[in-house]
Amino acid sequence: MNAAKQQNMLAGQSSLARKVFQVVPIQERWSAHDIFNSLMVAETTGAQFPAVRRGLGELKDAGLIREPVNGHFQRTAITITPQREQSMSQETKLAMVTTKKPEGSALDTLAVLSGEVISFAEEVGQQMKKLAARIEEVALSVEAEREVNAEALDKFKLLQSLLKGG
């Protein structure tokens, strides 16, 4: 897996899975409890162990981490591929240069514009990822509040029934 593919796959993961991925070591393997403890020490997330374990499972299913020993996790190695341009012969490079010169200014302008479009798209993508992470965090807190409210409502109904019966 190359670095770009890893980043694309990581972008598709939940914010908790991305936080867990940052803690999973590259050169050694850690148990799920070690990873959970590292997250707690770094105060990266307030998630409970089952949620961290689920994040590890998501990362493993995506191929971003591996489980060499049962219950111990390690990041998948990244392969670095050499640039294709380096393998081009000198004659090919000269041919490319000579074919580009007649259309120079229009192609240069087009290249600059395409670079600006790409950088703008990357910025928008990063902002979207940040917003998605914030939305997910808020959704998790809303879900936690809903559970607390449901428990409080159950206690209230129990108290109400006890008061009516007594």
Helices and strands as residue ranges (DSSP letters): H 3-11, H 15-23, E 30-31, H 32-42, H 49-62, E 65-69, E 72-75, G 84-87, H 90-100, G 101-103, H 104-165
